[in-house]
Amino acid sequence: MFDLRTLFDREARARRRREQGLASEPAADSDYHPSTPAGSGLEVEYHGLIATQMRRMGIRPETISIEVRPVGKGPHGFDVLVGLVRLHRWDRVSALRVLVGLPLLEAKVRKVVRGSWLADFSYFGGLWLHASEQVHAAPGAQELRELLRQWTLPDPPTPQAPQASQVPPAGPAD
């Protein structure tokens, strides 16, 4: 859904920046900017739904960009749209929420789409994630490797209790 407060807030920030003689805002400085120019109709609505869910999950807007693209037609001739999420700046909390929480985010977006008018005119094809080269070269990449190692290492073997046949019978000692 389109939020007028966001529009007015954005216009006010732009006006203040022009009055101060500053350049326009960088592409990823505020509210989950798309990486391509705004689409029409369905793409804009999907973008708003995805951005809302990202905000609710506590993902910082300057760490990702969202793009919505049609990828084909569904069985009834409706457009299939996907949300392309690009992680382009390492922020530990936001990045981990996107990387680990992507299935949860996708499920929440699907639920919202099913409950809206969008389900009557389109299909949601899911969220696709891309990490930019900047993230691979950032100091966070090493932290991510270490976390992955910790999370996926096999558990150390635990000492097993002796089986009944190995336990000496309890009783008076000779």
KOLTI-930158 format. One record per residue (C-alpha): residue number from 1; residue in three letters; chain; x, y, z. Coordinates in steps of 0.5 Angstrom, whole numbers, plus 2048, in hexadecimal, padded with zeros to 3 digits. Layout:
+-----+------+------+-----+-----+-----+
| pos | code | unit |   u |   v |   w |
+-----+------+------+-----+-----+-----+
| NUM |  ALA |    A |   X |   Y |   Z |
...
+-----+------+------+-----+-----+-----+
# end
This chain:
+-----+------+------+-----+-----+-----+
| pos | code | unit |   u |   v |   w |
+-----+------+------+-----+-----+-----+
|   1 |  MET |    A | 800 | 800 | 800 |
|   2 |  PHE |    A | 802 | 807 | 7FF |
|   3 |  ASP |    A | 804 | 80B | 805 |
|   4 |  LEU |    A | 803 | 813 | 804 |
|   5 |  ARG |    A | 807 | 814 | 80A |
|   6 |  THR |    A | 80D | 811 | 807 |
|   7 |  LEU |    A | 80C | 815 | 800 |
|   8 |  PHE |    A | 80C | 81C | 804 |
|   9 |  ASP |    A | 812 | 81A | 809 |
|  10 |  ARG |    A | 816 | 818 | 803 |
|  11 |  GLU |    A | 814 | 81F | 7FF |
|  12 |  ALA |    A | 816 | 823 | 806 |
|  13 |  ARG |    A | 81D | 81F | 806 |
|  14 |  ALA |    A | 81E | 821 | 7FF |
|  15 |  ARG |    A | 81C | 828 | 800 |
|  16 |  ARG |    A | 820 | 829 | 806 |
|  17 |  ARG |    A | 826 | 826 | 802 |
|  18 |  ARG |    A | 825 | 82B | 7FC |
|  19 |  GLU |    A | 825 | 831 | 801 |
|  20 |  GLN |    A | 82B | 82F | 804 |
|  21 |  GLY |    A | 82E | 82E | 7FD |
|  22 |  LEU |    A | 82F | 826 | 7FE |
|  23 |  ALA |    A | 82F | 821 | 7F9 |
|  24 |  SER |    A | 829 | 81D | 7F8 |
|  25 |  GLU |    A | 829 | 817 | 7FD |
|  26 |  PRO |    A | 82D | 811 | 7FB |
|  27 |  ALA |    A | 829 | 80B | 7F8 |
|  28 |  ALA |    A | 829 | 807 | 7FF |
|  29 |  ASP |    A | 828 | 80C | 804 |
|  30 |  SER |    A | 821 | 80B | 806 |
|  31 |  ASP |    A | 81B | 807 | 805 |
|  32 |  TYR |    A | 81D | 800 | 801 |
|  33 |  HIS |    A | 81E | 804 | 7FB |
|  34 |  PRO |    A | 81D | 7FF | 7F4 |
|  35 |  SER |    A | 823 | 7FE | 7F0 |
|  36 |  THR |    A | 81F | 800 | 7EA |
|  37 |  PRO |    A | 81A | 806 | 7E8 |
|  38 |  ALA |    A | 814 | 805 | 7EB |
|  39 |  GLY |    A | 80F | 800 | 7E7 |
|  40 |  SER |    A | 808 | 800 | 7E7 |
|  41 |  GLY |    A | 802 | 7FE | 7EB |
|  42 |  LEU |    A | 803 | 7F7 | 7ED |
|  43 |  GLU |    A | 80B | 7F8 | 7EE |
|  44 |  VAL |    A | 80A | 7FE | 7F2 |
|  45 |  GLU |    A | 805 | 7FA | 7F7 |
|  46 |  TYR |    A | 809 | 7F4 | 7F8 |
|  47 |  HIS |    A | 80F | 7F9 | 7F9 |
|  48 |  GLY |    A | 80B | 7FC | 7FF |
|  49 |  LEU |    A | 809 | 7F5 | 802 |
|  50 |  ILE |    A | 810 | 7F3 | 802 |
|  51 |  ALA |    A | 813 | 7F9 | 805 |
|  52 |  THR |    A | 80E | 7F9 | 80A |
|  53 |  GLN |    A | 810 | 7F2 | 80C |
|  54 |  MET |    A | 817 | 7F4 | 80C |
|  55 |  ARG |    A | 816 | 7FA | 810 |
|  56 |  ARG |    A | 812 | 7F5 | 815 |
|  57 |  MET |    A | 818 | 7F0 | 816 |
|  58 |  GLY |    A | 81C | 7F6 | 818 |
|  59 |  ILE |    A | 821 | 7F6 | 811 |
|  60 |  ARG |    A | 824 | 7FD | 810 |
|  61 |  PRO |    A | 822 | 800 | 80A |
|  62 |  GLU |    A | 829 | 802 | 808 |
|  63 |  THR |    A | 82C | 7FB | 808 |
|  64 |  ILE |    A | 827 | 7F8 | 802 |
|  65 |  SER |    A | 823 | 7FA | 7FC |
|  66 |  ILE |    A | 81D | 7F7 | 7F9 |
|  67 |  GLU |    A | 81B | 7F6 | 7F2 |
|  68 |  VAL |    A | 814 | 7F3 | 7F0 |
|  69 |  ARG |    A | 814 | 7F0 | 7E9 |
|  70 |  PRO |    A | 80F | 7EC | 7E5 |
|  71 |  VAL |    A | 813 | 7E5 | 7E3 |
|  72 |  GLY |    A | 80D | 7E2 | 7DF |
|  73 |  LYS |    A | 806 | 7E0 | 7DE |
|  74 |  GLY |    A | 802 | 7DB | 7E3 |
|  75 |  PRO |    A | 7FD | 7D6 | 7E1 |
|  76 |  HIS |    A | 7F7 | 7DB | 7E1 |
|  77 |  GLY |    A | 7FB | 7E0 | 7DD |
|  78 |  PHE |    A | 7FD | 7E4 | 7E3 |
|  79 |  ASP |    A | 804 | 7E7 | 7E4 |
|  80 |  VAL |    A | 809 | 7E4 | 7E8 |
|  81 |  LEU |    A | 80D | 7E9 | 7EC |
|  82 |  VAL |    A | 813 | 7E8 | 7F1 |
|  83 |  GLY |    A | 816 | 7EC | 7F6 |
|  84 |  LEU |    A | 81E | 7ED | 7F4 |
|  85 |  VAL |    A | 821 | 7EF | 7FB |
|  86 |  ARG |    A | 828 | 7F1 | 7FA |
|  87 |  LEU |    A | 82D | 7F1 | 800 |
|  88 |  HIS |    A | 832 | 7F7 | 7FF |
|  89 |  ARG |    A | 834 | 7F9 | 806 |
|  90 |  TRP |    A | 836 | 7F5 | 80C |
|  91 |  ASP |    A | 833 | 7F6 | 812 |
|  92 |  ARG |    A | 833 | 7F0 | 817 |
|  93 |  VAL |    A | 82C | 7F0 | 819 |
|  94 |  SER |    A | 829 | 7F2 | 813 |
|  95 |  ALA |    A | 82D | 7ED | 80E |
|  96 |  LEU |    A | 82C | 7E7 | 813 |
|  97 |  ARG |    A | 824 | 7E9 | 813 |
|  98 |  VAL |    A | 824 | 7E9 | 80C |
|  99 |  LEU |    A | 829 | 7E3 | 80B |
| 100 |  VAL |    A | 826 | 7DE | 810 |
| 101 |  GLY |    A | 81F | 7E1 | 810 |
| 102 |  LEU |    A | 81D | 7E1 | 809 |
| 103 |  PRO |    A | 818 | 7DB | 809 |
| 104 |  LEU |    A | 815 | 7DF | 80E |
| 105 |  LEU |    A | 815 | 7E5 | 80B |
| 106 |  GLU |    A | 812 | 7E2 | 804 |
| 107 |  ALA |    A | 80D | 7DE | 808 |
| 108 |  LYS |    A | 80A | 7E5 | 80B |
| 109 |  VAL |    A | 80A | 7E8 | 804 |
| 110 |  ARG |    A | 806 | 7E2 | 802 |
| 111 |  LYS |    A | 801 | 7E3 | 807 |
| 112 |  VAL |    A | 800 | 7EA | 806 |
| 113 |  VAL |    A | 7FF | 7E9 | 7FF |
| 114 |  ARG |    A | 7FA | 7E4 | 800 |
| 115 |  GLY |    A | 7F6 | 7E9 | 804 |
| 116 |  SER |    A | 7F6 | 7EE | 7FF |
| 117 |  TRP |    A | 7F4 | 7F0 | 7F8 |
| 118 |  LEU |    A | 7FA | 7EE | 7F5 |
| 119 |  ALA |    A | 7F9 | 7E7 | 7F5 |
| 120 |  ASP |    A | 7F3 | 7E8 | 7F1 |
| 121 |  PHE |    A | 7F7 | 7EB | 7EB |
| 122 |  SER |    A | 7FE | 7E8 | 7EC |
| 123 |  TYR |    A | 802 | 7E2 | 7EF |
| 124 |  PHE |    A | 808 | 7E3 | 7F4 |
| 125 |  GLY |    A | 80E | 7DF | 7F2 |
| 126 |  GLY |    A | 812 | 7E0 | 7F8 |
| 127 |  LEU |    A | 818 | 7E4 | 7FB |
| 128 |  TRP |    A | 81F | 7E3 | 7F7 |
| 129 |  LEU |    A | 825 | 7E6 | 7FB |
| 130 |  HIS |    A | 82C | 7E8 | 7F8 |
| 131 |  ALA |    A | 832 | 7EB | 7FC |
| 132 |  SER |    A | 836 | 7F0 | 7F8 |
| 133 |  GLU |    A | 83D | 7F0 | 7F7 |
| 134 |  GLN |    A | 83E | 7F5 | 7FD |
| 135 |  VAL |    A | 83B | 7F0 | 802 |
| 136 |  HIS |    A | 840 | 7EB | 800 |
| 137 |  ALA |    A | 846 | 7EF | 801 |
| 138 |  ALA |    A | 843 | 7F3 | 807 |
| 139 |  PRO |    A | 846 | 7F1 | 80E |
| 140 |  GLY |    A | 83F | 7ED | 80F |
| 141 |  ALA |    A | 841 | 7E8 | 80A |
| 142 |  GLN |    A | 846 | 7E5 | 80F |
| 143 |  GLU |    A | 841 | 7E5 | 815 |
| 144 |  LEU |    A | 83C | 7E2 | 810 |
| 145 |  ARG |    A | 841 | 7DC | 80F |
| 146 |  GLU |    A | 842 | 7DB | 816 |
| 147 |  LEU |    A | 83B | 7DB | 818 |
| 148 |  LEU |    A | 83A | 7D6 | 813 |
| 149 |  ARG |    A | 83F | 7D2 | 815 |
| 150 |  GLN |    A | 83C | 7D2 | 81C |
| 151 |  TRP |    A | 835 | 7D1 | 81A |
| 152 |  THR |    A | 837 | 7CB | 815 |
| 153 |  LEU |    A | 83D | 7C7 | 819 |
| 154 |  PRO |    A | 83A | 7C0 | 81B |
| 155 |  ASP |    A | 839 | 7C0 | 823 |
| 156 |  PRO |    A | 83F | 7BD | 827 |
| 157 |  PRO |    A | 83D | 7B6 | 829 |
| 158 |  THR |    A | 83A | 7B5 | 830 |
| 159 |  PRO |    A | 83D | 7AF | 834 |
| 160 |  GLN |    A | 837 | 7AA | 834 |
| 161 |  ALA |    A | 835 | 7A7 | 83B |
| 162 |  PRO |    A | 837 | 7A0 | 83C |
| 163 |  GLN |    A | 832 | 79B | 839 |
| 164 |  ALA |    A | 82E | 796 | 83E |
| 165 |  SER |    A | 833 | 790 | 83C |
| 166 |  GLN |    A | 839 | 794 | 83E |
| 167 |  VAL |    A | 837 | 796 | 845 |
| 168 |  PRO |    A | 839 | 792 | 84A |
| 169 |  PRO |    A | 833 | 78F | 84E |
| 170 |  ALA |    A | 832 | 793 | 855 |
| 171 |  GLY |    A | 833 | 78F | 85B |
| 172 |  PRO |    A | 837 | 78D | 861 |
| 173 |  ALA |    A | 83F | 78D | 85F |
| 174 |  ASP |    A | 842 | 786 | 860 |
+-----+------+------+-----+-----+-----+
# end
